[in-house]
Amino acid sequence: MNRIIAAIMVTIASTSTIFASSSTGPNPKLAEDHNTHALIVTGINKDAKDRQTKDKAVVDLSSLLLNNASVKRDRLGVLANSRSLVRTASDVSTAENLKERLDAFAAAVNPSDRFIFYYVGQANVVGEQLRLNLPGADITHEQLAEWLKPIKASSILVVLDCPGAGLAIKALTGEGRIVIAGCTADQPYSTRFSAYFVPALGDNESDTDNDGKISLLEAFTYTSKQLDSFYRGMGLLRTETPLLEDNGDGEPSDEPWRFKQDKTDGAAASKFFLSRTPAS
């Protein structure tokens, strides 16, 4: 456990350096012809080891967005639970702070921009509602959907990596949106999705078409295969099935890489790029 904490702290230090130096601008070799805004949120997590794993995913994702995806520092927000190693005193992921940040993004994001909302943490299903477990009051997936509506970006990515995430997909679906859930609505256990998905966004192995860029679909596909290998290798019943929805019908696919054959989800995700491969 001490090694995990040490690794997170080293990564945090590296990311802090990126934050401090971001005024010099993004790497011109990686810059894309669009503006991307992002908000990363972690919820309550009482399990220390699981919390540390998710903290590392948050730090790594922040670093990737700033360094590989050319996201400017003032367009990236991070809200974390009160026990997280990545939070500051003013950045606790309460419902009030979350609504405030989303309102600020709604005012700043232009229709031609892209917006990313990424939640990683705990949640539970109560009746027909997914409740994201935040410090203080939880929020439901319907509340999140309403709070995201004012953001008029032409392309929006929503990732929910939490138990029961699939329940939220229909409410979050919309034109120009890609919605990724770490598991189905009836899978109530803590998810490992981000521990594989975030590294996959910058891993050469994900770039299956060897074009020097990693699409969301490629990262999702690679992650699904790694999760399969993990559960099979441990001899465990798989307790998480990642889902992707990007065609606006509210019905996700667990095999979006088959979009050309099945004519379902996956086409938009295959054209959404966040980073280039390290060798580029």
Residue frames as qw, qx, qy, qz and C-alpha x, y, z in Angstrom:
[[0.000, 0.885, 0.466, 0.000, 0.00, 0.00, 0.00],
 [0.323, -0.765, 0.103, 0.547, 2.86, 2.36, 0.78],
 [0.394, -0.079, 0.599, 0.693, 4.22, 1.77, -2.72],
 [0.171, 0.670, 0.650, 0.316, 0.85, 2.73, -4.19],
 [0.174, -0.928, -0.222, 0.245, 0.77, 5.96, -2.18],
 [0.416, -0.536, 0.344, 0.649, 4.35, 6.77, -3.18],
 [0.364, 0.228, 0.674, 0.602, 3.53, 6.21, -6.86],
 [0.051, 0.842, 0.519, 0.138, 0.52, 8.51, -6.64],
 [0.292, -0.865, -0.031, 0.407, 2.52, 11.23, -4.91],
 [0.430, -0.264, 0.501, 0.703, 5.24, 11.07, -7.59],
 [0.242, 0.481, 0.678, 0.501, 2.61, 11.34, -10.30],
 [0.114, -0.912, -0.380, 0.106, 0.93, 14.23, -8.49],
 [0.377, -0.669, 0.191, 0.611, 4.28, 16.04, -8.32],
 [0.362, 0.033, 0.630, 0.687, 4.78, 15.51, -12.04],
 [0.091, 0.704, 0.637, 0.301, 1.29, 16.74, -12.81],
 [0.242, -0.874, -0.208, 0.367, 1.79, 19.79, -10.58],
 [0.374, -0.387, 0.390, 0.747, 4.81, 20.66, -12.68],
 [0.210, 0.379, 0.696, 0.572, 2.65, 20.44, -15.78],
 [0.101, -0.857, -0.503, 0.034, 0.03, 22.66, -14.14],
 [0.335, -0.758, 0.011, 0.560, 2.65, 25.23, -13.17],
 [0.289, -0.313, 0.520, 0.741, 4.21, 25.32, -16.61],
 [0.407, 0.537, 0.728, 0.129, 0.99, 25.28, -18.62],
 [0.128, 0.874, 0.112, -0.454, 1.20, 29.01, -19.29],
 [0.177, -0.477, 0.618, 0.600, 3.85, 28.26, -21.91],
 [0.669, 0.360, -0.219, -0.613, 1.15, 26.56, -23.97],
 [0.925, -0.001, 0.365, -0.107, 0.57, 22.99, -25.16],
 [0.491, -0.274, 0.665, 0.491, 3.07, 21.00, -27.16],
 [0.433, 0.530, -0.201, -0.701, 2.56, 22.25, -30.75],
 [0.190, 0.226, -0.901, -0.317, 3.23, 18.78, -32.12],
 [0.009, -0.280, -0.945, 0.169, 0.19, 17.48, -30.26],
 [0.261, 0.345, 0.251, -0.866, -2.18, 20.43, -30.70],
 [0.241, 0.418, 0.835, 0.265, -5.47, 19.76, -32.49],
 [0.056, -0.226, -0.261, -0.937, -7.78, 22.18, -34.26],
 [0.498, -0.612, -0.498, -0.360, -10.35, 22.38, -31.48],
 [0.138, -0.488, 0.509, -0.695, -10.78, 23.52, -27.89],
 [0.653, -0.265, -0.709, -0.042, -11.41, 20.85, -25.28],
 [0.336, -0.531, 0.376, -0.682, -12.74, 21.53, -21.78],
 [0.653, -0.093, -0.752, 0.012, -12.90, 18.84, -19.09],
 [0.475, -0.551, 0.354, -0.588, -14.19, 18.25, -15.57],
 [0.580, 0.068, -0.804, 0.116, -12.98, 15.22, -13.60],
 [0.548, -0.509, 0.210, -0.630, -14.86, 14.26, -10.43],
 [0.411, 0.052, -0.892, 0.180, -14.26, 11.61, -7.79],
 [0.627, -0.549, -0.214, -0.509, -16.88, 10.52, -5.31],
 [0.566, -0.574, 0.491, -0.328, -16.73, 9.04, -1.82],
 [0.812, 0.217, -0.542, -0.011, -14.73, 5.86, -1.54],
 [0.650, -0.672, 0.255, -0.247, -14.29, 4.23, 1.89],
 [0.960, -0.043, 0.122, 0.248, -11.90, 1.54, 0.69],
 [0.257, -0.824, 0.298, 0.407, -8.38, 3.01, 0.98],
 [0.488, -0.171, 0.696, 0.498, -6.75, 0.80, -1.68],
 [0.380, 0.614, 0.639, 0.266, -9.55, 1.37, -4.17],
 [0.000, -0.969, -0.144, 0.198, -9.46, 5.12, -3.47],
 [0.357, -0.641, 0.453, 0.506, -5.71, 5.24, -4.14],
 [0.478, 0.162, 0.733, 0.455, -6.16, 3.40, -7.44],
 [0.238, 0.812, 0.509, 0.156, -8.85, 5.84, -8.52],
 [0.195, -0.904, 0.078, 0.372, -6.77, 8.82, -7.36],
 [0.441, -0.336, 0.597, 0.580, -3.95, 7.63, -9.59],
 [0.389, 0.490, 0.690, 0.363, -6.37, 7.37, -12.52],
 [0.044, 0.952, 0.283, -0.105, -7.47, 10.96, -11.91],
 [0.309, -0.756, 0.328, 0.475, -3.88, 12.23, -11.80],
 [0.459, -0.066, 0.713, 0.526, -2.94, 10.27, -14.92],
 [0.313, 0.694, 0.612, 0.216, -6.01, 11.47, -16.80],
 [0.068, -0.957, -0.072, 0.273, -5.30, 15.08, -15.83],
 [0.385, -0.552, 0.513, 0.533, -1.72, 14.70, -17.03],
 [0.452, 0.235, 0.743, 0.434, -2.81, 13.14, -20.32],
 [0.216, 0.857, 0.466, 0.041, -5.35, 15.88, -21.01],
 [0.143, -0.932, 0.109, 0.315, -2.84, 18.64, -20.30],
 [0.336, -0.577, 0.607, 0.431, 0.25, 17.13, -21.89],
 [0.344, 0.043, 0.849, 0.398, -1.02, 14.85, -24.67],
 [0.214, 0.652, 0.710, 0.158, -4.42, 16.28, -25.57],
 [0.238, 0.257, 0.105, 0.931, -3.40, 19.96, -25.45],
 [0.319, -0.790, -0.503, -0.145, -6.11, 20.93, -22.96],
 [0.151, 0.587, -0.261, 0.752, -5.26, 24.31, -21.46],
 [0.258, -0.076, -0.762, 0.589, -4.98, 24.46, -17.67],
 [0.266, 0.114, 0.307, -0.907, -7.86, 26.93, -17.29],
 [0.670, 0.064, -0.364, -0.644, -10.12, 24.54, -19.19],
 [0.616, -0.039, -0.783, 0.076, -9.54, 21.60, -16.85],
 [0.478, -0.540, 0.286, -0.632, -11.31, 21.20, -13.51],
 [0.531, 0.008, -0.834, 0.147, -10.81, 18.50, -10.88],
 [0.561, -0.497, 0.199, -0.632, -13.15, 17.92, -7.94],
 [0.515, 0.146, -0.830, 0.155, -12.18, 15.21, -5.45],
 [0.685, -0.584, -0.416, -0.126, -13.58, 13.61, -2.33],
 [0.325, -0.892, 0.203, -0.239, -12.41, 14.90, 1.04],
 [0.796, -0.447, 0.383, 0.143, -9.99, 11.98, 1.61],
 [0.814, 0.525, 0.092, 0.229, -8.42, 12.15, -1.83],
 [0.626, -0.376, 0.159, 0.664, -4.73, 12.88, -2.28],
 [0.374, 0.293, 0.435, 0.764, -5.50, 14.99, -5.37],
 [0.089, -0.860, -0.462, -0.196, -7.89, 17.55, -3.87],
 [0.222, 0.244, -0.275, 0.903, -7.30, 21.06, -2.58],
 [0.040, 0.292, 0.655, -0.696, -9.35, 22.75, 0.13],
 [0.392, 0.403, 0.069, -0.824, -11.60, 24.46, -2.40],
 [0.443, 0.286, -0.665, -0.529, -11.96, 21.52, -4.77],
 [0.319, 0.023, 0.896, -0.308, -14.07, 19.06, -2.77],
 [0.172, -0.110, -0.770, -0.604, -16.58, 17.21, -4.96],
 [0.239, 0.366, 0.670, -0.600, -19.76, 18.31, -3.21],
 [0.332, 0.627, 0.681, 0.182, -22.99, 18.65, -5.17],
 [0.014, 0.941, 0.150, -0.302, -22.82, 22.43, -4.72],
 [0.252, -0.631, 0.493, 0.543, -19.27, 22.66, -6.08],
 [0.420, 0.140, 0.804, 0.398, -20.12, 20.34, -8.97],
 [0.265, 0.804, 0.531, 0.023, -23.12, 22.44, -10.02],
 [0.097, -0.904, 0.092, 0.407, -21.03, 25.61, -9.73],
 [0.348, -0.395, 0.653, 0.545, -18.26, 24.19, -11.93],
 [0.383, 0.379, 0.778, 0.323, -20.71, 22.95, -14.57],
 [0.150, 0.916, 0.335, -0.164, -22.40, 26.36, -14.65],
 [0.193, -0.773, 0.341, 0.499, -18.99, 27.96, -15.19],
 [0.377, -0.082, 0.778, 0.495, -18.25, 25.58, -18.06],
 [0.332, 0.673, 0.658, 0.065, -21.68, 26.30, -19.57],
 [0.054, 0.949, 0.064, -0.304, -20.71, 29.98, -19.67],
 [0.227, -0.693, 0.527, 0.436, -17.24, 29.36, -21.12],
 [0.494, 0.019, 0.807, 0.322, -17.75, 26.53, -23.62],
 [0.348, 0.434, -0.265, -0.788, -18.50, 27.53, -27.21],
 [0.868, 0.269, 0.191, -0.370, -20.66, 25.49, -29.61],
 [0.691, 0.583, -0.427, -0.022, -17.57, 24.52, -31.63],
 [0.112, -0.590, 0.737, -0.311, -15.75, 23.19, -28.54],
 [0.699, -0.105, -0.705, -0.056, -15.59, 19.73, -26.99],
 [0.429, -0.570, 0.397, -0.577, -16.46, 18.97, -23.37],
 [0.600, 0.043, -0.793, 0.094, -15.52, 15.97, -21.22],
 [0.578, -0.537, 0.289, -0.543, -17.19, 14.98, -17.96],
 [0.633, 0.174, -0.746, 0.111, -15.49, 12.08, -16.16],
 [0.617, -0.554, 0.274, -0.488, -16.78, 10.61, -12.89],
 [0.650, 0.156, -0.731, 0.141, -14.90, 7.87, -11.06],
 [0.194, -0.309, 0.615, -0.699, -15.95, 6.63, -7.65],
 [0.073, 0.217, 0.948, -0.222, -18.79, 4.96, -5.84],
 [0.458, -0.055, -0.191, -0.866, -22.52, 5.03, -6.58],
 [0.208, 0.146, 0.941, -0.222, -25.58, 3.01, -5.77],
 [0.267, -0.257, -0.621, -0.691, -28.91, 2.31, -7.41],
 [0.179, 0.247, 0.685, -0.661, -32.03, 3.29, -5.46],
 [0.561, 0.582, 0.431, -0.400, -35.22, 2.40, -7.28],
 [0.694, 0.599, 0.294, 0.270, -34.77, 3.75, -10.82],
 [0.065, 0.978, -0.176, 0.096, -32.09, 6.25, -9.84],
 [0.786, 0.128, -0.260, 0.546, -28.32, 6.06, -9.94],
 [0.332, -0.943, -0.011, -0.025, -26.98, 8.09, -7.03],
 [0.603, 0.496, -0.352, 0.517, -23.40, 9.34, -7.33],
 [0.679, -0.620, -0.304, 0.248, -21.92, 9.20, -3.82],
 [0.323, 0.647, -0.142, 0.676, -20.42, 12.64, -3.09],
 [0.287, -0.114, -0.575, 0.758, -19.31, 14.28, 0.15],
 [0.310, 0.187, 0.250, -0.898, -22.52, 15.59, 1.68],
 [0.712, 0.371, 0.347, -0.485, -25.61, 15.06, -0.47],
 [0.503, 0.061, 0.754, 0.417, -25.53, 12.58, -3.35],
 [0.407, 0.432, -0.164, -0.788, -26.75, 13.58, -6.79],
 [0.763, 0.271, 0.576, -0.115, -28.87, 11.46, -9.12],
 [0.442, 0.043, 0.612, 0.654, -28.14, 10.76, -12.74],
 [0.175, 0.790, 0.538, 0.234, -31.21, 12.84, -13.65],
 [0.233, -0.919, -0.028, 0.317, -29.71, 15.83, -11.83],
 [0.473, -0.382, 0.493, 0.622, -26.42, 15.36, -13.65],
 [0.387, 0.426, 0.663, 0.478, -28.23, 15.20, -16.98],
 [0.020, 0.932, 0.360, 0.040, -30.02, 18.48, -16.22],
 [0.366, -0.815, 0.162, 0.420, -26.81, 20.19, -15.12],
 [0.501, -0.154, 0.589, 0.615, -25.04, 19.15, -18.32],
 [0.417, 0.691, 0.578, 0.121, -27.80, 20.45, -20.62],
 [0.085, 0.966, 0.039, -0.242, -26.64, 24.11, -20.69],
 [0.389, -0.524, 0.565, 0.505, -23.21, 23.09, -22.02],
 [0.671, 0.652, 0.119, -0.332, -23.53, 23.68, -25.77],
 [0.222, -0.521, 0.725, 0.391, -20.39, 21.94, -27.00],
 [0.673, 0.366, -0.394, -0.508, -20.74, 20.27, -30.38],
 [0.748, 0.108, -0.653, 0.042, -19.13, 17.14, -29.00],
 [0.480, -0.597, 0.408, -0.497, -19.55, 15.91, -25.42],
 [0.614, 0.104, -0.775, 0.102, -17.99, 12.85, -23.80],
 [0.600, -0.538, 0.269, -0.528, -19.49, 11.60, -20.55],
 [0.578, 0.164, -0.786, 0.143, -17.73, 8.79, -18.66],
 [0.648, -0.535, 0.228, -0.493, -19.25, 7.27, -15.52],
 [0.562, 0.232, -0.774, 0.176, -16.95, 4.73, -13.89],
 [0.337, -0.253, 0.588, -0.691, -19.00, 3.56, -10.92],
 [0.170, 0.187, 0.962, -0.105, -21.30, 0.72, -9.87],
 [0.303, 0.633, 0.673, -0.233, -24.61, 0.68, -11.75],
 [0.077, -0.440, 0.229, 0.865, -23.39, 3.28, -14.27],
 [0.076, 0.179, 0.802, 0.565, -25.35, 1.79, -17.16],
 [0.017, 0.678, 0.701, -0.223, -28.60, 3.01, -15.60],
 [0.049, -0.721, -0.077, 0.687, -27.66, 6.62, -16.45],
 [0.347, -0.051, 0.615, 0.706, -26.97, 6.14, -20.14],
 [0.160, 0.630, 0.686, 0.327, -30.44, 6.82, -21.53],
 [0.151, -0.918, -0.288, 0.225, -30.83, 10.09, -19.58],
 [0.348, -0.671, 0.286, 0.589, -27.35, 11.28, -20.63],
 [0.528, 0.231, 0.637, 0.511, -27.69, 10.41, -24.31],
 [0.237, 0.839, 0.188, -0.452, -28.00, 13.25, -26.79],
 [0.682, 0.708, 0.055, 0.174, -26.94, 14.57, -30.16],
 [0.357, 0.763, -0.396, 0.366, -23.18, 14.82, -30.42],
 [0.520, -0.625, 0.480, -0.329, -22.68, 12.84, -27.21],
 [0.663, 0.186, -0.721, 0.073, -20.61, 9.80, -26.44],
 [0.625, -0.563, 0.286, -0.458, -21.54, 8.13, -23.16],
 [0.577, 0.248, -0.763, 0.151, -19.32, 5.47, -21.59],
 [0.718, -0.546, 0.152, -0.404, -20.34, 3.47, -18.52],
 [0.024, -0.540, 0.829, -0.143, -17.91, 1.33, -16.55],
 [0.089, 0.070, 0.988, -0.105, -20.56, -1.35, -16.04],
 [0.263, -0.420, -0.691, -0.527, -24.22, -2.22, -16.56],
 [0.428, -0.528, 0.027, -0.733, -27.14, -1.04, -14.41],
 [0.890, -0.370, -0.098, -0.247, -27.32, -4.36, -12.55],
 [0.775, 0.141, -0.391, 0.476, -23.63, -4.63, -11.66],
 [0.394, -0.892, -0.119, -0.189, -23.30, -3.20, -8.12],
 [0.812, -0.390, -0.002, 0.435, -19.62, -3.81, -7.36],
 [0.164, -0.835, 0.241, 0.468, -16.69, -1.38, -7.43],
 [0.787, 0.611, 0.076, 0.046, -15.30, -1.02, -10.93],
 [0.650, -0.392, 0.331, 0.561, -11.74, -1.27, -12.27],
 [0.588, 0.712, 0.336, 0.183, -12.51, 0.39, -15.60],
 [0.102, 0.984, -0.144, 0.027, -10.47, 3.60, -15.19],
 [0.578, -0.594, 0.515, 0.218, -7.37, 1.71, -14.05],
 [0.637, 0.111, 0.642, 0.412, -7.26, 0.24, -17.57],
 [0.395, 0.802, 0.418, 0.163, -9.03, 2.87, -19.66],
 [0.086, -0.969, 0.124, 0.195, -6.94, 5.89, -18.68],
 [0.447, -0.487, 0.615, 0.430, -3.60, 4.20, -19.53],
 [0.586, 0.349, 0.678, 0.274, -5.18, 2.85, -22.74],
 [0.273, 0.931, 0.206, -0.124, -5.81, 6.41, -23.92],
 [0.076, 0.898, -0.412, -0.137, -2.04, 6.87, -24.27],
 [0.662, -0.308, 0.672, 0.125, -0.81, 3.33, -24.89],
 [0.198, 0.443, -0.669, -0.563, 0.72, 2.33, -28.24],
 [0.126, 0.080, 0.988, 0.037, -0.99, -1.05, -27.89],
 [0.357, 0.561, 0.557, -0.498, -4.37, 0.67, -28.17],
 [0.308, 0.640, -0.270, -0.650, -3.55, 2.12, -31.59],
 [0.724, 0.089, 0.684, 0.038, -4.71, -0.92, -33.54],
 [0.651, 0.711, 0.255, 0.073, -4.86, 0.85, -36.92],
 [0.681, -0.202, 0.153, 0.687, -1.35, 2.29, -36.44],
 [0.282, 0.795, 0.283, 0.456, -2.33, 5.82, -37.48],
 [0.381, 0.224, -0.326, 0.836, -0.44, 7.44, -34.60],
 [0.361, -0.315, 0.156, -0.864, -3.64, 8.46, -32.81],
 [0.085, -0.163, -0.952, 0.246, -5.78, 6.69, -30.23],
 [0.404, -0.366, -0.353, -0.760, -9.53, 6.93, -30.61],
 [0.544, -0.280, 0.465, -0.640, -12.00, 6.46, -27.78],
 [0.936, 0.103, -0.100, -0.323, -13.17, 3.30, -29.51],
 [0.676, 0.389, -0.578, 0.241, -9.64, 1.89, -29.63],
 [0.031, -0.393, 0.656, -0.644, -9.07, 2.69, -25.93],
 [0.734, -0.137, 0.254, -0.615, -12.47, 1.23, -24.99],
 [0.912, 0.220, -0.305, -0.162, -11.82, -1.95, -26.99],
 [0.480, 0.413, -0.659, 0.407, -8.36, -2.42, -25.47],
 [0.303, -0.345, 0.545, -0.702, -9.78, -1.85, -21.99],
 [0.867, -0.041, 0.050, -0.493, -12.54, -4.42, -22.47],
 [0.839, 0.280, -0.462, 0.071, -9.98, -7.01, -23.56],
 [0.228, 0.418, -0.660, 0.582, -7.75, -6.25, -20.57],
 [0.559, -0.263, 0.396, -0.680, -10.67, -6.59, -18.17],
 [0.936, 0.097, -0.201, -0.273, -11.54, -9.93, -19.75],
 [0.658, 0.355, -0.584, 0.316, -7.97, -11.08, -19.22],
 [0.120, -0.433, 0.571, -0.688, -7.94, -9.85, -15.61],
 [0.747, -0.176, 0.280, -0.576, -11.07, -11.73, -14.54],
 [0.931, 0.211, -0.276, -0.108, -10.14, -14.83, -16.50],
 [0.483, 0.462, -0.611, 0.424, -6.63, -14.82, -15.07],
 [0.231, -0.340, 0.596, -0.690, -7.96, -14.47, -11.52],
 [0.213, -0.196, -0.955, -0.065, -10.56, -17.18, -12.09],
 [0.140, 0.337, 0.521, -0.772, -13.31, -14.73, -11.11],
 [0.271, 0.677, 0.673, 0.124, -16.78, -14.13, -12.44],
 [0.245, 0.244, 0.156, 0.925, -16.69, -10.85, -14.36],
 [0.117, -0.658, -0.616, 0.416, -18.55, -8.20, -12.36],
 [0.096, 0.717, 0.005, -0.691, -18.23, -5.27, -14.79],
 [0.554, 0.400, 0.607, 0.406, -19.21, -4.96, -18.44],
 [0.089, -0.421, 0.074, 0.900, -18.28, -1.58, -19.97],
 [0.408, 0.669, 0.620, 0.046, -20.86, 0.01, -22.26],
 [0.177, -0.252, 0.236, 0.922, -20.67, 2.69, -24.95],
 [0.331, 0.725, 0.601, -0.061, -23.46, 4.74, -26.53],
 [0.209, -0.421, 0.213, 0.857, -22.81, 7.22, -29.31],
 [0.066, 0.246, 0.700, 0.668, -25.61, 7.05, -31.88],
 [0.248, -0.112, 0.090, -0.958, -28.26, 8.83, -29.81],
 [0.614, -0.257, -0.576, -0.475, -30.78, 6.01, -29.40],
 [0.521, -0.553, 0.367, -0.537, -30.06, 5.49, -25.69],
 [0.990, -0.088, 0.076, -0.084, -29.28, 1.80, -26.19],
 [0.132, -0.783, 0.594, 0.128, -25.60, 1.11, -25.45],
 [0.896, 0.290, -0.335, -0.031, -23.37, -1.61, -26.83],
 [0.683, -0.617, 0.379, 0.102, -20.86, -3.76, -24.98],
 [0.698, -0.007, 0.514, 0.499, -19.16, -4.54, -28.31],
 [0.285, 0.866, 0.083, -0.403, -19.02, -1.17, -30.11],
 [0.196, -0.502, 0.671, 0.509, -16.00, -2.32, -32.14],
 [0.346, 0.258, 0.868, 0.245, -18.58, -4.26, -34.20],
 [0.268, 0.601, 0.254, -0.709, -20.34, -1.05, -35.32],
 [0.247, 0.386, -0.571, -0.681, -19.68, -1.64, -39.02],
 [0.178, -0.095, -0.959, -0.199, -21.28, -5.08, -38.90],
 [0.090, -0.486, -0.810, 0.317, -24.03, -4.32, -36.38],
 [0.027, 0.565, 0.332, 0.755, -24.81, -0.74, -37.48],
 [0.500, -0.771, -0.392, 0.049, -25.03, 0.36, -33.84],
 [0.290, -0.944, 0.131, 0.090, -22.73, 2.30, -31.50],
 [0.784, -0.264, 0.281, 0.486, -19.05, 2.95, -32.14],
 [0.550, 0.610, 0.263, 0.505, -18.80, 5.14, -35.24],
 [0.069, -0.950, 0.030, -0.304, -18.59, 8.46, -33.38],
 [0.687, -0.665, 0.269, 0.117, -16.16, 7.04, -30.80],
 [0.832, 0.114, 0.296, 0.455, -13.91, 5.86, -33.63],
 [0.390, 0.672, 0.150, 0.611, -13.52, 9.51, -34.72],
 [0.373, -0.904, 0.033, -0.206, -13.02, 11.06, -31.26],
 [0.763, 0.217, -0.341, 0.505, -9.29, 11.44, -30.50],
 [0.465, -0.884, -0.037, 0.029, -7.68, 12.65, -27.29],
 [0.391, -0.747, 0.474, 0.256, -4.02, 11.85, -27.77],
 [0.651, 0.576, -0.482, -0.109, -1.32, 10.64, -30.07],
 [0.956, -0.167, -0.171, 0.172, 0.75, 7.56, -29.38],
 [0.532, -0.760, 0.171, 0.330, 3.98, 8.15, -27.42],
 [0.658, -0.073, 0.456, 0.595, 6.14, 7.45, -30.47],
 [0.374, 0.796, 0.390, 0.273, 4.48, 10.21, -32.54]]
